[in-house]
Amino acid sequence: MDSISAELLVTMATGAAGEAGRQLWAALSGLVRRRPDGGEAPEPVAGEAELVSLAEAPHDVARARALSEVLGLRAEQDPWFLAGLTRWHEQARRLETGQGDTSNTISGGTQNGPVLQGRDFSGITFNGPGPGGSR
């Protein structure tokens, strides 16, 4: 499994990824706190202190790196945790924003219809009701 980037953890911790990001942060918190049998761990488990620390200072990249490292170590030692973290990471990577470049080109004659140029759009509709159901 690829390591979880500190930037992704900061995105989730700060809520920058919107409601889906908040849900993924909650899912990661639950995963960190659970035992393989599905019960709550009676005492702090590996990653819990780092998770709490990042939640207290969600923009702190050093705290995010510390969480990423402990998640990787725990995944190496616990196959159940590795499986859950892998599923979580697959979902979380779909929300990563703000990384990478974008290049937009329109060519080849007349374009008929809406054109958006940019990156990381969501909630866009064309020729339909806007937010709140009205135009």
GIJOPE-V932523 format. One record per run of one state. SS is the DSSP state (H for helix, E for strand, C for the rest). FROM is the first residue (numbers start at 1). TO is the last residue. If there is no record, write none. Layout:
ss from to
SS FROM TO
SS FROM TO
This chain:
ss from to
C 1 5
H 6 14
C 15 17
H 18 33
E 34 34
C 35 39
E 40 40
C 41 47
H 48 56
C 57 60
H 61 77
C 78 78
H 79 93
C 94 130
H 131 133
C 134 135
